[in-house]
Amino acid sequence: GGMFQKNYQPNKEKTYSLFEQTEHFIVKPSPSLSPFRFIDKPLQKLSGVSFKGTLSDGKHCITDDMIITHFGLSGPAVLDFSALWGKKTDVIINFLPNFSSKKLLETLQDLRNGKNSILSFFSHQVSKRLAQFLIEKSEITKLFFADITKIEMNNLVENFTKYNISKPELFPYFGCWTTKGGVSLRDVYMHSLESKKVSHFYIGGEVLDIDGLCGGYHISLAALQGKIISESIKNS
């Protein structure tokens, strides 16, 4: 919700003036659905590599597509996660969302039997470039699982399922897809979108504090709100 790129509008102080005059509560607008920016120079070498992974911060968890960029990390999982994330914690990437740390460790221990290639296994899970990067980061120099130590095994598990991004930054308005904030939903009857403050005053669209995730939800919601408001006026 909110007015997209509100801070760049020439008359931004007037954006919510009508609602403020009628004593509606305004949730402070802020950028939303943002890529991550972070200083992780080793990971920047993988710019252009995409994968399906899981982002988590101990409270929120989202699994979807991601892409490593020259400035950080983007993709549907990142954009959606940015709308939920508290911005004060590190973010953890699991590059193998089908594996928990425990499950991956058990799988790798089973692969110690026989000549099972480390690079071959992980290249079937993620791109070869990403697999090589995480194997090197784990300081693995051997070719086969049978030849690595328990410490090296744990390093692999840690880097593939618990890769730490230290407090990434979000973009300002120009780099985001939408904006949080706007007229509080507590001041609107949701079944009709009529204001609770002013009779026969209907509020819908981006001025409401509704923050949709990726997938066209804002457009769909705008169309639905138009239908609700038109029917409410017709039946009033």
C-alpha positions as CSV (number, residue, x, y, z in Angstrom):
1,G,0.0,0.0,0.0
2,G,1.0,3.6,0.2
3,M,1.8,5.8,-2.7
4,F,4.5,4.3,-4.8
5,Q,7.7,6.4,-4.6
6,K,5.9,9.0,-2.5
7,N,9.1,10.7,-1.5
8,Y,9.8,11.6,-5.1
9,Q,6.4,13.2,-5.7
10,P,6.5,17.0,-6.1
11,N,3.6,17.6,-3.7
12,K,4.3,14.7,-1.4
13,E,3.2,16.6,1.7
14,K,-0.3,16.8,0.2
15,T,-0.6,13.1,-0.7
16,Y,-2.6,12.3,2.4
17,S,-3.8,15.8,3.3
18,L,-7.5,14.9,2.7
19,F,-7.3,11.9,5.0
20,E,-5.4,13.7,7.6
21,Q,-8.0,16.5,7.6
22,T,-10.7,13.9,8.2
23,E,-8.7,12.4,11.1
24,H,-7.7,9.1,9.4
25,F,-4.6,7.5,10.9
26,I,-1.7,7.3,8.4
27,V,0.8,4.5,8.7
28,K,4.1,6.1,7.8
29,P,5.0,5.1,4.2
30,S,8.3,3.3,3.5
31,P,9.9,1.4,0.6
32,S,8.9,-2.3,0.2
33,L,9.6,-5.3,-2.0
34,S,13.3,-4.4,-2.2
35,P,16.4,-6.3,-3.4
36,F,19.2,-6.8,-0.9
37,R,22.4,-4.8,-1.0
38,F,25.4,-6.2,0.9
39,I,29.2,-6.1,0.9
40,D,30.2,-9.7,0.3
41,K,32.8,-9.5,-2.4
42,P,33.4,-13.2,-2.8
43,L,29.7,-13.8,-3.5
44,Q,29.7,-11.0,-6.0
45,K,31.9,-13.1,-8.3
46,L,28.7,-15.2,-8.9
47,S,26.7,-12.4,-10.3
48,G,24.1,-13.8,-12.7
49,V,23.8,-17.2,-10.9
50,S,20.2,-18.0,-10.0
51,F,18.8,-20.7,-7.7
52,K,15.8,-21.7,-5.6
53,G,16.6,-21.3,-1.9
54,T,15.3,-20.3,1.5
55,L,15.8,-17.0,3.3
56,S,15.3,-16.9,7.1
57,D,16.0,-14.7,10.0
58,G,14.8,-16.9,12.9
59,K,11.3,-15.5,12.7
60,H,10.4,-15.4,9.0
61,C,11.1,-17.9,6.3
62,I,10.5,-17.8,2.5
63,T,11.5,-20.3,-0.2
64,D,11.5,-19.1,-3.8
65,D,13.7,-18.2,-6.7
66,M,16.7,-15.9,-6.2
67,I,19.5,-14.4,-8.3
68,I,22.9,-13.1,-7.2
69,T,23.6,-9.7,-8.6
70,H,26.5,-7.3,-8.8
71,F,25.1,-5.4,-5.8
72,G,23.6,-8.2,-3.7
73,L,20.6,-10.5,-4.0
74,S,17.3,-10.2,-5.8
75,G,14.4,-12.3,-7.0
76,P,10.9,-13.2,-5.7
77,A,12.1,-14.7,-2.4
78,V,14.2,-11.6,-1.6
79,L,11.5,-9.1,-2.5
80,D,8.9,-10.9,-0.5
81,F,11.2,-11.4,2.5
82,S,12.1,-7.7,2.5
83,A,8.5,-6.9,3.3
84,L,8.6,-9.0,6.4
85,W,12.1,-8.7,7.6
86,G,12.9,-6.6,10.7
87,K,16.1,-5.1,9.1
88,K,18.1,-5.5,12.3
89,T,19.2,-9.1,12.0
90,D,21.5,-11.2,9.8
91,V,19.8,-13.2,7.0
92,I,20.5,-16.9,6.4
93,I,20.4,-18.5,3.0
94,N,19.8,-22.2,2.5
95,F,20.9,-23.0,-1.0
96,L,19.4,-26.5,-0.7
97,P,15.8,-25.9,0.4
98,N,15.0,-29.6,0.1
99,F,17.6,-30.3,2.8
100,S,17.7,-29.3,6.5
101,S,21.1,-29.1,8.0
102,K,20.5,-32.4,9.7
103,K,19.3,-34.1,6.6
104,L,22.2,-32.9,4.5
105,L,24.7,-34.0,7.1
106,E,23.1,-37.5,7.2
107,T,23.2,-37.6,3.4
108,L,26.8,-36.6,3.2
109,Q,27.8,-39.1,5.8
110,D,26.2,-41.9,3.7
111,L,28.1,-40.7,0.7
112,R,31.4,-41.4,2.5
113,N,30.9,-45.0,1.5
114,G,32.5,-45.4,-1.9
115,K,34.1,-42.9,-4.3
116,N,31.3,-40.3,-4.4
117,S,32.4,-37.0,-5.9
118,I,31.8,-33.9,-3.8
119,L,31.5,-31.6,-6.8
120,S,29.3,-34.0,-8.7
121,F,26.8,-34.3,-5.8
122,F,26.4,-30.6,-5.2
123,S,26.4,-29.7,-9.0
124,H,23.2,-31.8,-9.2
125,Q,21.7,-29.6,-6.5
126,V,22.8,-26.1,-7.6
127,S,24.8,-24.6,-10.5
128,K,28.4,-25.8,-10.9
129,R,29.7,-22.3,-10.3
130,L,27.8,-22.0,-7.0
131,A,28.8,-25.5,-6.0
132,Q,32.5,-24.8,-6.6
133,F,32.3,-21.5,-4.7
134,L,30.7,-23.0,-1.6
135,I,33.0,-26.0,-1.7
136,E,36.1,-23.7,-1.8
137,K,34.6,-21.5,1.0
138,S,34.4,-24.7,3.0
139,E,38.1,-25.2,2.4
140,I,37.7,-28.6,0.8
141,T,40.6,-29.7,-1.3
142,K,39.8,-33.4,-1.6
143,L,37.7,-34.8,-4.5
144,F,35.6,-37.4,-2.6
145,F,33.5,-37.5,0.5
146,A,35.4,-40.5,1.8
147,D,38.5,-38.4,2.1
148,I,37.3,-35.4,4.1
149,T,37.2,-34.9,7.9
150,K,34.1,-34.4,10.1
151,I,35.0,-30.7,10.5
152,E,35.2,-30.3,6.7
153,M,31.8,-32.2,6.4
154,N,30.3,-29.7,8.9
155,N,31.7,-26.8,7.0
156,L,30.0,-28.0,3.8
157,V,26.7,-28.3,5.7
158,E,27.1,-24.8,7.2
159,N,27.8,-23.1,3.9
160,F,25.2,-24.8,1.8
161,T,22.3,-24.6,4.3
162,K,23.3,-21.7,6.7
163,Y,25.1,-19.1,4.6
164,N,25.1,-15.9,6.6
165,I,24.5,-12.5,5.1
166,S,25.4,-9.9,7.7
167,K,22.6,-7.3,8.0
168,P,22.0,-6.5,4.3
169,E,20.6,-3.1,3.3
170,L,17.4,-2.4,1.5
171,F,17.1,0.1,-1.4
172,P,15.4,3.5,-1.1
173,Y,12.2,4.1,-3.1
174,F,13.8,4.1,-6.6
175,G,14.9,0.5,-6.2
176,C,11.7,-1.0,-4.8
177,W,8.6,-2.3,-6.3
178,T,6.1,-0.8,-4.0
179,T,5.5,1.1,-0.7
180,K,4.3,0.2,2.7
181,G,2.0,2.5,4.7
182,G,-1.0,4.7,4.0
183,V,-4.5,5.0,5.5
184,S,-4.8,2.5,8.3
185,L,-7.2,-0.4,7.7
186,R,-8.6,0.2,11.2
187,D,-10.3,3.3,9.9
188,V,-12.1,1.5,7.0
189,Y,-15.0,-1.0,6.9
190,M,-13.3,-3.8,4.9
191,H,-16.6,-5.3,3.6
192,S,-17.5,-2.0,1.9
193,L,-14.2,0.1,2.0
194,E,-16.3,2.9,3.5
195,S,-14.5,5.2,5.9
196,K,-15.3,4.8,9.6
197,K,-14.6,8.5,10.0
198,V,-16.8,10.0,7.3
199,S,-20.0,8.5,6.0
200,H,-20.2,7.7,2.2
201,F,-16.5,8.3,1.9
202,Y,-14.8,5.3,0.2
203,I,-11.1,4.6,0.3
204,G,-9.3,2.1,-1.9
205,G,-6.1,1.5,-3.9
206,E,-2.5,2.4,-3.0
207,V,-3.5,5.0,-0.4
208,L,-4.5,2.1,1.9
209,D,-2.0,0.4,4.1
210,I,-2.0,-2.8,2.2
211,D,1.3,-4.3,1.2
212,G,1.0,-7.1,-1.3
213,L,3.8,-9.5,-2.1
214,C,5.2,-10.4,-5.6
215,G,2.8,-11.9,-8.1
216,G,0.5,-9.1,-9.3
217,Y,-1.4,-8.9,-6.0
218,H,-1.5,-5.1,-6.1
219,I,-3.2,-5.0,-9.5
220,S,-5.6,-7.7,-8.5
221,L,-6.4,-6.0,-5.2
222,A,-7.0,-2.7,-7.0
223,A,-9.5,-4.3,-9.4
224,L,-11.3,-6.1,-6.4
225,Q,-11.5,-2.9,-4.4
226,G,-13.0,-1.0,-7.4
227,K,-15.7,-3.7,-7.6
228,I,-16.3,-3.6,-3.8
229,I,-16.6,0.2,-3.8
230,S,-18.9,0.4,-6.8
231,E,-21.2,-2.2,-5.4
232,S,-21.2,-0.4,-2.0
233,I,-22.2,2.9,-3.6
234,K,-24.8,1.2,-5.7
235,N,-26.3,-0.5,-2.6
236,S,-26.1,2.5,-0.3
